[in-house]
């Protein structure tokens, strides 16, 4: 879907004035998406930011969903495509040789995203809950991933497809983690230098352990000591994963939990406070549960195989709802500092614990690992089959 498919509807060639208006509307949409997010993308807000009438906006796009889709297709996607293509090129995964210094520059650019990439990140994650935006994502990122990461038995082998998906996941994840406090102190140049020889020496795909990591399919064991609070926390995650944070009401959360809305407000002052608590607890419990599951596989098969299994299980199509909860928690944190602080404090506490256990590891290495773990959650939004690739061809030479 292109911008030209959206406007004007008469079928006549656009006038210079109409084109200027279109540009102003897309500029305004990108600005609002980057700073204030999905909830603020109303026709009123966009038209006021663009200095145009609401009627002008509605005549071109019909509804906010198609406006978002046009902003993604015409503005955000070209920026993401350029970034992704350069990450593959400098990693030596397209035509040409690898260039570690250039890859470092691309990864640093991803880790410090500008307005267009920030807006695109918002729109990409909104696609989980918005049909026109999902369609636009499939017709752009989905098509690109089909070209880059689907083995064809000739030029694109399973190994090459997995290597590309691995780098694209890292690049996308760095963008998604680009609002993390302190990111300006991280330099990805060293990580890029270490990635190049790993990509240059892939292992043969192995038969991975069949572990399905069943903890990913169970409710979060909140264990607050109050069954009503536990039910409200789980209900919030369930509904946000289906409808998004902005599309979930406290009344629905309480009803699903089997309690009154009064019981909810007796414990939390707002939907935001409830979700902040739910997502922070989920992160704290999930990071440790994932580590325990990873350790069981690692003890028998090694670090690299364990990581490849984690990739496969996180991206498995049946886990789409769990991924939606995690990604929506990240998106909400971009716009609410209290959610960002709650989730990052849990990750930072875990990082401090891990670095104390192994002081030889670098903070940037962990940051790239967190980012990549997030990036691989987003890639299946555009290509569901990407979970089937043999990621051990990269993770084994990288981690052993």
C-alpha positions as CSV (number, residue, x, y, z in Angstrom):
1,X,0.0,0.0,0.0
2,X,1.5,3.3,-1.1
3,X,0.6,6.9,-0.2
4,X,-0.7,7.3,-3.7
5,X,-3.3,4.5,-2.9
6,X,-4.7,6.7,-0.2
7,X,-5.1,10.1,-1.9
8,X,-6.6,11.9,-3.6
9,X,-9.8,9.7,-4.1
10,X,-11.0,11.4,-7.3
11,X,-8.4,9.7,-9.4
12,X,-7.1,13.0,-10.7
13,X,-3.4,14.1,-10.5
14,X,-2.6,15.8,-7.2
15,X,-2.0,19.5,-7.4
16,X,1.1,21.1,-5.9
17,X,-1.0,22.4,-3.0
18,X,-2.5,18.9,-2.4
19,X,1.0,17.4,-2.3
20,X,2.2,20.1,0.2
21,X,-0.8,19.3,2.4
22,X,0.0,15.6,2.2
23,X,3.6,16.2,3.2
24,X,2.5,18.4,6.1
25,X,0.1,15.7,7.3
26,X,2.7,13.0,7.2
27,X,5.3,15.3,8.9
28,X,2.8,15.9,11.7
29,X,2.0,12.2,12.0
30,X,5.6,11.2,12.3
31,X,6.2,13.9,15.0
32,X,3.3,12.8,17.1
33,X,4.0,9.1,16.7
34,X,7.6,9.6,17.8
35,X,6.9,11.7,20.9
36,X,3.4,11.1,22.1
37,X,2.5,7.7,20.6
38,X,-0.5,5.9,19.3
39,X,-3.0,7.3,21.8
40,X,-2.2,10.8,20.6
41,X,-2.7,10.1,16.9
42,X,-6.1,11.6,16.5
43,X,-7.3,13.5,13.4
44,X,-7.7,16.6,15.6
45,X,-4.1,16.4,16.9
46,X,-2.6,15.7,13.5
47,X,-4.6,18.4,11.7
48,X,-3.7,21.0,14.3
49,X,0.0,20.1,14.2
50,X,-0.1,20.3,10.4
51,X,-2.0,23.6,10.4
52,X,-4.7,22.1,8.2
53,X,-8.4,21.4,8.6
54,X,-9.7,18.1,10.0
55,X,-11.8,17.8,6.8
56,X,-8.6,17.9,4.7
57,X,-7.1,15.1,6.7
58,X,-10.2,12.9,6.6
59,X,-10.8,13.4,2.9
60,X,-7.4,11.9,2.3
61,X,-7.2,9.0,4.7
62,X,-10.7,8.2,6.0
63,X,-9.5,7.2,9.5
64,X,-6.4,7.3,11.7
65,X,-5.4,3.7,10.9
66,X,-4.9,4.5,7.2
67,X,-3.0,7.7,8.1
68,X,-0.6,5.6,10.3
69,X,-0.3,3.1,7.4
70,X,0.6,5.9,5.0
71,X,3.1,7.4,7.4
72,X,4.8,4.0,7.8
73,X,4.9,3.2,4.1
74,X,6.0,6.6,2.9
75,X,8.3,7.8,5.7
76,X,9.3,5.2,8.3
77,X,9.7,2.2,6.1
78,X,12.2,3.8,3.7
79,X,14.4,4.7,6.7
80,X,14.1,1.2,8.2
81,X,14.8,-0.4,4.8
82,X,17.9,1.7,4.4
83,X,19.2,0.9,7.9
84,X,18.5,-2.9,7.5
85,X,20.1,-3.0,4.0
86,X,23.2,-1.3,5.3
87,X,23.5,-3.6,8.3
88,X,23.3,-6.7,6.0
89,X,25.8,-5.1,3.5
90,X,28.4,-4.1,6.1
91,X,28.0,-7.5,7.8
92,X,29.0,-9.1,4.5
93,X,25.6,-10.8,4.1
94,X,24.7,-9.1,0.8
95,X,26.9,-8.6,-2.2
96,X,30.4,-7.4,-1.1
97,X,32.8,-7.9,1.8
98,X,32.2,-7.3,5.5
99,X,33.3,-4.0,7.0
100,X,33.5,-4.1,10.8
101,X,34.0,-0.3,11.1
102,X,31.0,0.4,8.9
103,X,28.9,-2.2,10.7
104,X,29.8,-0.5,14.0
105,X,28.5,2.8,12.6
106,X,25.3,1.3,11.5
107,X,24.7,-0.4,14.9
108,X,25.5,2.9,16.7
109,X,23.0,4.7,14.4
110,X,20.4,2.1,15.2
111,X,21.1,2.5,18.9
112,X,20.5,6.2,18.7
113,X,17.4,6.4,16.5
114,X,16.2,9.7,15.1
115,X,12.6,10.9,14.9
116,X,11.6,8.9,11.8
117,X,12.9,5.6,13.2
118,X,11.3,6.3,16.6
119,X,8.0,7.0,14.9
120,X,8.4,3.9,12.8
121,X,9.0,1.8,15.9
122,X,5.7,3.1,17.4
123,X,3.8,2.2,14.2
124,X,5.4,-1.2,13.9
125,X,4.4,-2.3,17.3
126,X,0.9,-0.8,16.9
127,X,0.5,-3.1,13.9
128,X,-0.2,-5.9,16.5
129,X,-3.6,-4.3,17.2
130,X,-4.4,-2.4,14.0
131,X,-5.4,-4.1,10.7
132,X,-4.5,-1.4,8.1
133,X,-1.1,-0.9,9.9
134,X,-0.5,-4.6,9.9
135,X,-1.3,-4.8,6.2
136,X,1.2,-2.0,5.5
137,X,3.8,-3.8,7.6
138,X,3.4,-7.1,5.7
139,X,3.6,-5.3,2.4
140,X,6.9,-3.6,3.3
141,X,9.0,-5.3,6.0
142,X,7.2,-8.6,5.3
143,X,8.2,-8.5,1.6
144,X,11.8,-7.5,2.5
145,X,12.1,-10.4,5.0
146,X,10.7,-12.8,2.3
147,X,13.5,-11.7,0.1
148,X,16.3,-11.7,2.6
149,X,15.4,-14.5,5.1
150,X,13.4,-17.1,3.3
151,X,15.6,-19.9,1.9
152,X,15.2,-20.5,-1.8
153,X,17.6,-23.4,-2.3
154,X,19.9,-21.4,-4.5
155,X,21.3,-18.0,-3.5
156,X,19.6,-17.8,-0.1
157,X,20.6,-20.9,1.9
158,X,19.2,-21.7,5.3
159,X,22.5,-20.6,6.8
160,X,22.5,-17.3,5.0
161,X,18.9,-16.7,5.9
162,X,19.5,-17.3,9.6
163,X,22.6,-15.1,9.6
164,X,20.6,-12.3,8.0
165,X,17.7,-12.7,10.5
166,X,20.2,-12.6,13.3
167,X,21.7,-9.3,12.2
168,X,18.3,-7.8,11.4
169,X,17.1,-8.8,14.9
170,X,20.0,-7.1,16.5
171,X,19.6,-3.9,14.4
172,X,15.9,-3.7,15.0
173,X,16.3,-4.4,18.7
174,X,18.8,-1.6,19.1
175,X,16.3,0.8,17.6
176,X,13.6,-0.5,19.9
177,X,15.9,-0.1,22.9
178,X,17.1,3.3,21.7
179,X,15.2,5.2,24.4
180,X,16.9,3.3,27.3
181,X,18.5,5.7,29.7
182,X,22.2,5.8,29.4
183,X,22.3,4.5,25.8
184,X,24.5,7.4,24.8
185,X,27.4,5.8,26.7
186,X,27.3,2.6,24.7
187,X,29.5,2.1,21.7
188,X,28.6,-0.9,19.5
189,X,31.9,-0.7,17.6
190,X,33.5,-3.5,19.7
191,X,30.5,-5.7,19.3
192,X,30.6,-5.2,15.5
193,X,34.3,-6.2,15.4
194,X,33.4,-9.4,17.2
195,X,30.4,-10.2,15.0
196,X,32.3,-10.2,11.7
197,X,34.4,-13.3,12.3
198,X,31.4,-15.1,13.8
199,X,29.4,-14.5,10.6
200,X,32.4,-15.5,8.5
201,X,32.6,-18.9,10.0
202,X,29.0,-20.4,10.4
203,X,28.6,-23.9,11.7
204,X,26.6,-26.6,10.1
205,X,22.9,-26.5,11.3
206,X,22.4,-28.9,14.1
207,X,19.3,-30.8,15.2
208,X,18.2,-28.7,18.2
209,X,16.8,-30.1,21.4
210,X,13.0,-30.4,21.3
211,X,12.4,-28.4,24.5
212,X,9.4,-26.2,24.2
213,X,10.2,-24.1,27.3
214,X,6.7,-24.7,28.8
215,X,7.1,-21.8,31.3
216,X,6.4,-19.4,28.3
217,X,2.9,-20.7,28.0
218,X,1.9,-20.6,31.7
219,X,0.4,-17.6,33.6
220,X,3.0,-15.4,35.3
221,X,3.4,-16.7,38.9
222,X,3.0,-13.3,40.5
223,X,2.7,-14.7,44.0
224,X,1.9,-11.3,45.7
225,X,0.1,-13.1,48.6
226,X,-3.2,-11.6,47.5
227,X,-5.2,-13.7,45.0
228,X,-7.2,-10.7,43.8
229,X,-4.1,-8.7,43.0
230,X,-2.6,-11.7,41.2
231,X,-5.8,-12.1,39.1
232,X,-5.8,-8.3,38.3
233,X,-2.2,-8.4,37.2
234,X,-2.7,-11.4,35.0
235,X,-5.9,-10.0,33.6
236,X,-4.1,-6.7,32.7
237,X,-1.4,-8.6,30.8
238,X,-4.0,-10.8,29.0
239,X,-6.1,-7.9,27.8
240,X,-3.2,-5.6,26.9
241,X,-1.8,-8.4,24.8
242,X,-5.0,-8.7,22.9
243,X,-6.2,-5.0,22.6
244,X,-3.1,-3.0,23.4
245,X,-2.7,-0.7,26.4
246,X,-4.7,2.1,24.9
247,X,-7.5,-0.2,23.9
248,X,-7.9,-1.8,27.3
249,X,-10.3,-0.5,30.0
250,X,-10.1,-1.0,33.7
251,X,-13.7,-2.2,33.7
252,X,-12.7,-5.1,31.3
253,X,-9.6,-5.9,33.4
254,X,-11.7,-6.2,36.6
255,X,-14.4,-8.3,34.8
256,X,-11.9,-10.7,33.4
257,X,-10.3,-11.0,36.9
258,X,-13.7,-11.8,38.4
259,X,-13.7,-8.8,40.7
260,X,-15.3,-5.4,40.9
261,X,-13.8,-2.3,39.4
262,X,-13.8,-1.0,43.0
263,X,-11.5,-3.9,44.0
264,X,-9.1,-2.8,41.2
265,X,-9.0,0.9,42.4
266,X,-8.6,-0.2,46.0
267,X,-5.2,-1.6,44.9
268,X,-4.2,0.7,42.0
269,X,-4.9,4.3,41.4
270,X,-5.1,3.9,37.6
271,X,-4.8,1.5,34.7
272,X,-1.2,2.8,34.2
273,X,-0.2,2.0,37.7
274,X,-1.6,-1.5,37.4
275,X,0.1,-2.2,34.1
276,X,3.4,-0.7,35.4
277,X,3.3,-3.2,38.3
278,X,2.3,-6.1,36.0
279,X,5.0,-5.6,33.4
280,X,7.7,-4.9,35.9
281,X,6.9,-8.1,37.8
282,X,6.6,-10.0,34.5
283,X,10.1,-8.8,33.5
284,X,11.6,-9.7,36.8
285,X,10.1,-13.2,36.9
286,X,10.6,-13.8,33.1
287,X,14.3,-12.9,33.0
288,X,15.0,-15.4,35.7
289,X,12.7,-18.1,34.4
290,X,14.3,-17.7,30.9
291,X,17.8,-18.0,32.4
292,X,16.9,-21.1,34.3
293,X,15.4,-22.7,31.2
294,X,18.5,-21.7,29.2
295,X,20.8,-23.1,31.9
296,X,19.2,-26.5,31.7
297,X,19.8,-26.7,27.9
298,X,23.3,-25.2,28.2
299,X,24.4,-27.8,30.7
300,X,24.0,-30.5,28.1
301,X,24.4,-28.7,24.8
302,X,26.4,-25.6,25.4
303,X,25.6,-21.8,25.2
304,X,25.1,-21.6,21.5
305,X,22.6,-24.3,21.2
306,X,20.7,-23.0,24.2
307,X,20.5,-19.5,22.6
308,X,19.2,-21.0,19.3
309,X,16.5,-22.9,21.2
310,X,15.5,-19.7,23.0
311,X,15.2,-17.9,19.6
312,X,13.0,-20.6,18.2
313,X,10.7,-20.8,21.2
314,X,10.3,-17.0,21.6
315,X,9.4,-16.7,17.9
316,X,7.1,-19.7,17.7
317,X,3.8,-18.7,16.2
318,X,1.8,-20.0,19.2
319,X,3.6,-17.5,21.4
320,X,2.3,-14.4,19.5
321,X,0.2,-13.2,22.5
322,X,3.1,-13.4,24.9
323,X,5.3,-11.5,22.5
324,X,2.5,-8.9,22.1
325,X,2.5,-8.3,25.9
326,X,6.2,-7.8,26.0
327,X,6.4,-5.5,23.0
328,X,3.4,-3.5,24.2
329,X,5.1,-3.1,27.6
330,X,8.2,-1.7,25.8
331,X,6.0,0.7,23.7
332,X,4.2,2.0,26.7
333,X,7.5,2.6,28.5
334,X,8.5,5.0,25.7
335,X,5.7,7.4,26.8
336,X,5.5,6.8,30.5
337,X,8.8,7.3,32.5
338,X,7.4,5.4,35.4
339,X,7.0,2.3,33.3
340,X,10.5,2.7,31.7
341,X,12.0,3.1,35.2
342,X,10.2,0.0,36.5
343,X,11.2,-2.3,33.7
344,X,14.8,-1.0,33.2
345,X,15.5,-1.2,37.0
346,X,14.6,-4.9,36.8
347,X,16.9,-5.5,33.8
348,X,19.7,-3.4,35.4
349,X,19.5,-5.4,38.6
350,X,19.8,-8.6,36.6
351,X,22.7,-7.2,34.6
352,X,24.6,-6.2,37.8
353,X,24.1,-9.8,39.1
354,X,25.3,-11.4,35.9
355,X,28.4,-9.1,35.6
356,X,29.3,-9.8,39.2
357,X,29.3,-13.5,38.4
358,X,31.3,-12.9,35.2
359,X,33.3,-9.6,35.3
360,X,34.9,-10.4,31.9
361,X,31.6,-9.6,30.1
362,X,30.9,-6.1,28.8
363,X,27.8,-3.9,29.5
364,X,27.5,-3.4,25.7
365,X,27.5,-7.1,25.2
366,X,24.5,-7.4,27.5
367,X,22.8,-4.5,26.0
368,X,23.1,-6.0,22.5
369,X,21.8,-9.3,23.9
370,X,18.8,-7.6,25.4
371,X,18.2,-5.6,22.2
372,X,18.5,-8.7,20.0
373,X,16.1,-10.6,22.3
374,X,13.6,-7.8,21.7
375,X,14.3,-7.6,18.0
376,X,13.5,-11.3,17.4
377,X,10.2,-10.8,19.2
378,X,9.3,-8.1,16.6
379,X,10.4,-9.9,13.4
380,X,7.6,-12.4,13.4
381,X,5.1,-9.6,13.2
382,X,6.1,-9.4,9.5
383,X,7.3,-13.0,8.8
384,X,5.8,-15.8,10.9
385,X,8.0,-18.5,9.5
386,X,11.2,-16.8,10.6
387,X,11.3,-18.9,13.8
388,X,12.2,-22.0,11.7
389,X,15.7,-20.8,10.7
390,X,18.8,-22.5,12.2
391,X,20.1,-19.7,14.4
392,X,22.7,-22.1,15.8
393,X,24.8,-21.4,12.7
394,X,25.6,-18.0,14.3
395,X,25.0,-18.6,18.0
396,X,27.3,-21.6,18.3
397,X,30.4,-19.9,16.8
398,X,29.5,-16.8,18.8
399,X,28.9,-18.5,22.2
400,X,30.3,-22.0,21.9
